[in-house]
Amino acid sequence: MSTSEDDLRLVHELHEAYQHISQELGKVIVGQQQVIEELLIALFARGHCLLVGVPGLAKTLMIRTVASALSLEFNRIQFTPDLMPSDITGTEVIQEDKASGAREFRFLKGPIFANIVLADEINRTPPKTQAALLEAMQEQQVTVGGRRHVLPQPFFVLATQNPIEQEGTYPLPEAQLDRFMFQVWVDYPSEDEELEIVKRTTADVEVKVTPTLSAPQIDRLAHIVRRVPIADHTARYALQLARLTRCKQEEAPPFIKDYVMWGAGPRASQYLVLAAKARAVLQGRYYVSQDDIQAVAAPVLRHRIKTNFNADAEGITPDEIVRRLVALVPTVNEAESSRANPQVFRSADAS
């Protein structure tokens, strides 16, 4: 079997697994299809997610169910103001050999040693403890007592954050926010969905989720995402969406210069392409379209755009900035159809 045929087989296998996982999650989670899709895109792209939503929207249940459906080891860390870095990474203790009486240091692993780590209410803990996640998220390891300890693979940090109650919280530093591939917005359910939630949760019924993929299978299938080809014009489309968020760029549109304090860095361009590849594979395609880029633009860019006072005063959110950018930057078909106007981007008036 040729390499391309083998890749296509893996794409088909991952597409079928995605459909099965979605069905299993539907046994427990009502609605939230976009949230589930974005979570799985990030997982198969080996990225971390920050889920933002008011309390009671089943963020924790959703993450726990995803771990069960993927047959992954799951640990939950409840972040509090008194949580210490060693409470996350683990610590060294002195252990005595009863036979010889010799003493030696022994490392006790913390809850971060799991495939999926839920950092619940991550903004409730001070920056020192938040920073304990940085090395783990970026390097897939922790360093304790001068020794490196490799984390199990695959490894994902799925953090939650409450957007409405900010008293006594510690906003995540920009460097740590940038480590999250997606910021996923978890919204209220519709009326019909909320009715179904009430009916399910007030009945004496226990739902069991059937595991679909093991950790080695996920690790194997995740490699196919990076092998998906992407055309130069599609990659450049993702690049321009990220670059145009920077207000200091000469080609930045007027609304960016008016409302944005600083924009997305190069990691945003990387994540736009990688997330688009993952989305294409989950939908059973071995190529990336500009629709894939547009679908992942908001979760990739919203936490990488810092709006200024003008935007806050006028109610302009990062999501609105992304929406205007997507409307502003033409796709290839639009560019080909406007030969009379060879400009790379449409006028800002179009937004």
Secondary structure, DSSP 8 states (H G I E B T S, - for coil): --HHHHHHHHHHHHHHHHHHHHHHHHTT--S-HHHHHHHHHHHHTT-EEEEE--TTS-HHHHHHHHHHHTT--EEEEE--TT--HHHHHEEEEEEE-TTT--EEEEEEE-TT-SSEEEEETGGGS-HHHHTHHHHHHHHSEEEETTEEEE--SS-EEEEEE-SS--TT-----HHHHTTEEEEEE-----HHHHHHHHHHHTSS----------HHHHHHHHHHHHHS---HHHHHHHHHHHHTT-TTSTT--HHHHHHEEE---HHHHHHHHHHHHHHHHHTT-SS--HHHHHHHHHHHHTTT-EE-HHHHHHT--HHHHHHHHHHHS--HHHHHH-TTS--SS--GGG-
